[in-house]
Amino acid sequence: MPQLDTSTWFITIMSMVMTLFIVFQLKISKYLYPLNPEPKPTTTPNQLSPWEKKWTKIYSPLSLPQQ
């Protein structure tokens, strides 16, 4: 049974790792990141909901008269 020749494995694996590194670096370098990210000011619109137009009262069970 012939023996497996592993003399070229090191160079093959190293070239694959280097190629993957270069490809990922090129992919990542295409993105433009903001220099100083700042939070956007959020403003809530003042819209009246249907339940805010009506007068409502919530009865707590403890405040009801005992029966």
C-alpha positions in Angstrom: 0.0 0.0 0.0 1.6 3.3 -1.0 2.2 5.9 1.6 0.3 9.2 1.5 2.5 12.1 0.4 1.9 15.0 2.9 4.8 17.2 1.9 2.6 19.8 0.1 0.0 19.9 2.8 1.6 22.7 4.8 1.9 25.1 1.9 -1.6 24.3 0.7 -3.2 24.9 4.1 -1.1 28.1 4.6 -2.1 29.5 1.2 -5.8 28.7 1.9 -5.6 30.5 5.3 -3.9 33.5 3.7 -6.4 33.7 0.9 -9.3 33.5 3.3 -7.8 36.3 5.4 -7.3 38.5 2.4 -10.8 37.9 1.0 -12.4 38.7 4.4 -10.3 41.8 4.8 -11.4 43.0 1.4 -15.0 42.3 2.2 -14.9 44.1 5.5 -13.0 47.1 4.0 -15.9 47.9 1.6 -18.1 49.0 4.4 -18.2 52.6 5.5 -18.4 53.1 9.2 -19.4 56.5 10.7 -16.6 58.2 12.5 -18.6 59.5 15.5 -21.9 57.6 15.9 -24.4 59.7 17.8 -27.9 58.7 19.0 -30.8 60.2 17.0 -33.2 62.3 19.0 -36.5 60.6 19.2 -39.6 62.6 19.4 -43.0 61.0 20.1 -45.9 62.4 18.1 -48.7 63.8 20.1 -51.6 61.9 18.7 -54.7 61.2 20.7 -55.7 57.6 20.9 -59.4 56.7 20.9 -59.3 55.8 24.6 -57.6 59.1 25.5 -60.5 61.1 24.1 -63.0 59.5 26.5 -63.1 59.9 30.2 -62.4 56.5 31.8 -62.3 55.3 35.3 -60.6 52.1 36.5 -62.1 50.5 39.5 -59.7 48.7 41.8 -61.3 45.6 43.4 -60.2 46.9 46.8 -61.9 50.3 46.4 -65.3 48.7 45.6 -67.9 48.5 48.4 -68.0 45.2 50.1 -71.0 43.1 49.4 
